[in-house]
Structures are given as C-alpha cells and as structure tokens.
Amino acid sequence: MPRLAAVTGWPLAYTRSPILHNYWCKEYGIDGLYLRLPLAPDAFEAGVRALQALGFAGLNVTIPHKEAAYALADRHSHEAQRAGAVNTLVFSQDGSILGDCTDGVGYLDSLREAGVSLPRHALVLGAGGASRAVCAALLDAGCGVTLANRTRSRAEALVSALNGGCVIDWHDWPQALSEAELLTNTTSLGMAGQDGFDWAGSLGKAQKSLVVSDIVYMPLETPLLAAARAQGLATIDGLGMLIFQARPGFRAWFGREPQVDETLRDKLIETID
C-alpha cells in the first residue's frame, strides 16, 4: 500500500501542494501519494480522524483549519506553539497527533535560498496567522521586528503574544523603511484583484539595500514586488516559502529529506497565472 498524505482546507482549489509532494515522491522513487481533500469546517475533526484511521501518515492544513488543527493535536512543536496554529499534522504510531507549523522556517529558508542573510531589522506588514509565524521565526532567529497593521490593536496583540517586536501605525510604515533591511508583506494586498495600493509611493523612503518580500505567490510578481523591482530593489516572491514549508512534512510522512531544484520551481510556475 502506498504511503498516503494529503492537504485539507475549505475551499482548496488553489493549492499547489500536491504538485510539490508528488514530484518528490516520483523523484525519489517513493511509493507514496499526496492528495487534495477539502473538508468543510464542521467536518474537519471527523475527517481528520477518519484519515488517521485509514492509515494516512499525516496532513497539511490550510485556511480555515489551522487553529482547529492546533486544538486537535495532542502534541505541538515549538514553532506551532509560537505561531498559535498548525499547518502540518503527523500521525504517530501510538495514535497521537503531532502538530507543527512550518510556515516560519519555510520563510527563513526562502530568504537563504535567495542569498539573503538574516537582517538585523525587518518591517512586517500584516498581523494575521501567516504574519505571526513569520514574525516568530524572525524573532527567534535574532532579528528585530517592527509590525504595522491596518488595525493596530491586532498588531499589538500579536506582539504581546510573541513577547517581542514593536508596533507602529499603519500610515507610518513607509517612513520606517529608512531603518529596515527587510520588508515583508503578509497582507492580502498583494493578491490578484487587490492591487489598488500605492506601493511605488510608499517605497520612496526605502534604502537602496532594502530587500522586499511578499509571501503571496498568486500572482508570482505582486504589485509590491513590481514596484520594488522598478526602483531597483532586491525582491523575493512567495514561491520559495511555499516550497520550503513543505519539506518538513514530506520528511515526516515519506521518510526522505527533499531537495529544491529549478525543475520543481518551473513546474509550479507553469500552474500560476
């Protein structure tokens, strides 16, 4: 019987995770299969339990199930505890479930892949779940973090939960670029159809050495990245984070440390409009 894993969320049409994992299974000659299995919120726990009983090795979990997955897990990694959410479930032989969050390490690995050293100070936009994972990873790696969110109270709650970083008002973040080495957008402003923001004007006070990243990968070049590139700034798209966050799960489920290569990246790019 093949080793089985899957990704679940609601809805789930956009996910590229099956491309990643099935590519690695084929590349390494592993008798494994990674499926796309949407679960509605009211069916999440029962669905996870059923897949565990069927012999699945584990699951990736995406919106809106990451907090529910955290509650369902019997044990949590340090990264999951810091993020307050789970995107990777590993079903253990003893019947217990380990909850992990690989978004933060995936983000840091994407920086390393791009040849970017850990900055001394990062400016992060947004205070949602993805922001918490990214900020936790940056802080734990020794990077200072300034957070800006359109609702300041959410940013303050995140900084309090992480016990690190500082908060500025949303309209002040362009001025804060003069001291930042890395700008990370975790908001939905970079997504297709959300491109009405004046990124070019906001980047006007950036240092020439600023690295600009966006965790969105649809589109691959977001309006923020396009504006940064036009100003001669180094940019990092969200595809690297997508790929690198998948590696710990694949290792846990299929028993092999997967490598990232250009063929895999090209296969993913082919599916992105």
C-alpha positions in Angstrom: 0.0 0.0 0.0 1.4 3.4 -0.9 2.3 5.9 1.9 -0.5 8.4 1.9 -0.7 12.1 2.9 -2.9 15.0 1.9 -3.8 18.7 2.1 -7.1 19.9 3.5 -8.8 23.2 3.7 -12.0 24.9 2.6 -12.0 25.8 -0.3 -9.0 24.1 -1.7 -8.9 24.6 -5.5 -5.9 27.0 -5.3 -3.4 24.7 -3.5 -0.2 23.7 -5.3 0.9 21.3 -2.5 0.1 18.1 -4.5 2.4 19.2 -7.2 5.3 19.5 -4.7 4.8 16.2 -2.8 4.0 14.0 -5.8 7.0 15.5 -7.7 9.3 14.5 -4.8 7.7 11.0 -4.5 8.4 10.4 -8.2 11.9 11.9 -8.0 13.0 9.6 -5.1 11.1 6.5 -6.2 8.9 6.5 -3.2 5.7 4.5 -3.2 3.6 7.4 -2.0 0.7 9.6 -2.9 -0.4 13.1 -1.8 -4.0 14.0 -2.3 -6.2 17.1 -2.2 -9.1 16.5 0.2 -11.3 19.5 1.0 -13.1 19.4 4.4 -15.8 21.8 5.5 -15.2 23.4 8.9 -18.0 21.3 10.6 -16.4 18.1 9.2 -12.8 18.9 10.0 -12.2 16.9 13.1 -14.2 13.8 12.0 -12.5 13.9 8.6 -9.0 14.1 10.2 -9.8 11.2 12.5 -11.1 9.1 9.6 -8.0 9.7 7.5 -5.9 8.7 10.5 -7.9 5.5 10.9 -7.4 4.8 7.2 -3.7 4.8 7.6 -2.6 8.2 6.3 0.7 9.4 7.5 -0.5 13.0 8.1 -1.9 16.1 6.6 -1.1 19.7 5.6 -3.8 22.0 6.9 -4.6 25.4 5.4 -7.3 28.1 5.8 -9.6 28.0 7.7 -8.4 25.0 9.7 -5.1 26.0 11.2 -6.4 26.9 14.6 -8.7 23.8 14.7 -5.7 21.7 13.8 -3.8 23.2 16.8 -6.7 22.3 19.1 -6.9 18.8 17.7 -3.2 17.9 18.0 -2.1 16.0 21.1 1.5 17.5 21.0 2.9 20.6 19.4 6.3 21.7 18.1 7.9 24.8 19.5 7.1 26.5 16.1 3.4 25.6 16.4 3.3 26.9 20.0 4.9 30.2 18.9 2.6 30.5 15.9 -0.6 29.5 17.8 -1.6 27.5 14.7 -0.8 24.3 12.9 -0.2 23.7 9.2 1.2 20.2 9.4 -0.2 17.1 11.2 1.9 14.0 11.7 0.0 10.8 12.7 2.2 8.8 15.1 2.3 5.0 15.5 0.9 5.3 19.0 -2.3 7.0 17.7 -1.3 10.5 18.9 -1.1 13.5 16.6 1.8 16.0 16.4 1.0 19.5 15.3 3.7 21.5 13.6 3.9 24.9 11.9 6.4 25.1 9.1 5.5 28.5 7.7 8.1 30.4 9.7 11.0 28.1 8.9 9.8 28.0 5.3 10.0 31.7 5.1 13.6 31.8 6.6 14.7 29.1 4.2 13.3 31.1 1.3 15.5 34.0 2.3 18.5 31.8 2.5 17.7 30.3 -0.9 17.6 33.8 -2.3 21.1 34.6 -0.9 19.7 37.0 1.8 21.4 36.9 5.2 19.2 37.3 8.2 18.6 41.0 8.6 19.1 42.9 11.8 15.7 44.5 11.5 12.6 43.6 9.5 9.4 45.6 8.9 6.4 43.2 8.6 3.1 44.3 7.2 0.0 42.4 8.5 -0.9 40.7 11.8 -2.8 37.6 10.6 -1.8 33.9 11.1 0.9 34.0 8.5 2.4 37.1 10.0 2.6 35.5 13.4 4.5 32.5 12.1 6.9 34.8 10.1 7.4 37.2 13.0 8.0 34.4 15.5 10.7 32.8 13.2 12.4 36.2 12.6 12.4 37.0 16.3 13.6 33.5 17.4 16.5 33.8 14.8 17.6 37.1 16.4 16.0 39.6 14.0 14.3 42.7 15.3 10.8 43.1 14.1 8.6 46.2 13.6 4.9 45.4 12.8 2.4 47.5 11.0 -1.3 46.5 10.5 -4.3 48.4 9.4 -6.0 47.5 12.7 -3.3 48.5 15.3 -4.9 46.5 18.1 -4.3 43.3 16.2 -0.7 44.1 15.8 -0.3 44.9 19.5 -2.0 41.6 20.4 0.4 39.7 18.2 3.5 41.4 19.7 2.2 40.7 23.1 1.6 37.0 22.3 5.1 36.7 20.9 6.7 38.8 23.6 8.8 40.6 21.1 8.8 43.3 18.4 7.3 46.7 18.3 4.2 48.2 16.7 3.8 51.4 14.6 0.7 52.8 13.0 -0.2 51.6 9.5 0.3 55.0 7.9 3.8 55.3 9.4 5.3 52.2 7.8 6.7 54.0 4.7 8.8 56.3 7.0 10.1 53.2 8.9 11.7 51.9 5.7 14.6 54.2 6.3 15.8 51.8 9.1 14.6 48.5 7.7 16.8 46.0 5.9 13.8 43.7 5.0 10.2 44.5 4.2 7.8 41.5 4.4 4.2 41.7 3.2 1.9 39.2 4.8 -1.3 41.0 4.0 -3.7 40.2 1.2 -2.9 43.5 -0.6 -0.5 41.6 -2.9 -3.1 39.2 -4.2 -4.7 39.4 -7.6 -7.6 41.9 -7.5 -6.1 43.7 -4.5 -3.7 45.9 -6.4 -5.1 49.4 -5.7 -2.4 50.3 -3.1 0.2 52.9 -3.9 3.3 50.7 -3.4 5.6 52.9 -5.5 4.9 55.9 -3.4 5.2 54.0 -0.2 8.6 52.7 -1.1 10.0 56.1 -1.7 12.0 56.3 1.6 13.5 52.8 1.3 17.2 52.3 1.5 18.7 51.0 -1.8 19.8 47.9 0.1 16.3 47.0 1.2 15.1 43.5 0.3 11.4 43.3 -0.4 9.5 40.1 0.0 5.8 39.1 -0.4 4.5 35.7 0.8 1.8 35.8 -1.9 2.6 33.6 -4.9 -0.5 34.2 -6.9 0.4 36.3 -8.8 4.1 35.5 -8.7 5.1 39.1 -9.1 2.7 41.1 -6.9 2.2 44.8 -7.3 4.5 45.4 -4.3 7.3 43.3 -5.9 6.8 45.0 -9.3 7.1 48.5 -7.7 10.2 47.4 -5.7 11.8 46.0 -8.8 11.1 49.2 -10.7 13.0 51.1 -8.0 16.0 48.7 -8.3 15.3 46.9 -5.0 16.0 43.2 -4.5 12.8 41.1 -4.3 11.7 37.7 -3.2 8.4 36.1 -4.3 6.3 33.8 -2.2 7.0 30.6 -4.1 10.1 29.8 -2.1 8.2 29.9 1.2 5.5 27.6 -0.4 8.2 25.1 -1.4 10.3 25.2 1.8 7.4 25.0 4.2 6.5 21.6 2.6 9.8 20.0 3.3 9.4 19.1 7.0 6.0 17.4 6.3 7.4 15.4 3.4 10.3 14.3 5.6 7.9 13.2 8.4 5.5 11.4 6.1 7.7 9.9 3.4 11.0 9.5 5.2 13.2 11.4 2.9 14.7 14.9 3.1 13.5 16.5 -0.2 15.7 18.9 -2.2 14.6 22.0 -4.0 15.6 22.3 -7.7 14.7 24.5 -10.6 12.6 21.8 -12.3 10.2 21.8 -9.3 10.0 25.6 -9.3 9.4 25.6 -13.1 6.6 23.1 -12.7 4.9 25.3 -10.1 5.3 28.4 -12.2 3.6 26.7 -15.1 0.4 26.5 -13.0 0.4 30.1 -11.8 -1.3 32.7 -13.9 
